[in-house]
């Protein structure tokens, strides 16, 4: 069995979940993870296609995750401090 790694669930081009799991476990548990074709490996050390968080987009053509610009952030989920 492979070592656990980080995978991002990408739905309609947007990262909706990030989990650390082995690929074999992810594929073997569709009731927990859904369609394995929606999961893309990401890398915490910034190598490869890089790392991501929920709300980021995935550019499949260039095989990279893209952080949202500040004006694209949903104010209900943004962690920035509005009080300065």
TAGIWO-V158599 format. One line per field, one symbol per residue. phi: phi as a letter, one per 40 degrees, with the letter a starting at -180 (. if undefined). psi: psi as a letter, one per 20 degrees, with the letter a starting at -180 (. if undefined). burial: # if it has 24 or more other ideal C-beta (glycine too) atoms within 12 Angstrom, else .. A space follows every 10 residues. Layout:
phi = ???
psi = ???
burial = ???
//
This chain:
phi = .cccacbbcb bfgbcbabbb accccdccbc ccbgcccccb cbbccgcfcg babdhcbbcc ccfacbcccd ccccccbccc cccg
psi = qrqqrpqppo pkjpphqpqo rqgggghimh hhibohiipp prphjircia rrrpirrpnh gilqqppqqh iipphhiqiq oij.
burial = ....###### ...######. #....#.... ..#....### ##......## ########.. ...###.... .......... ....
//
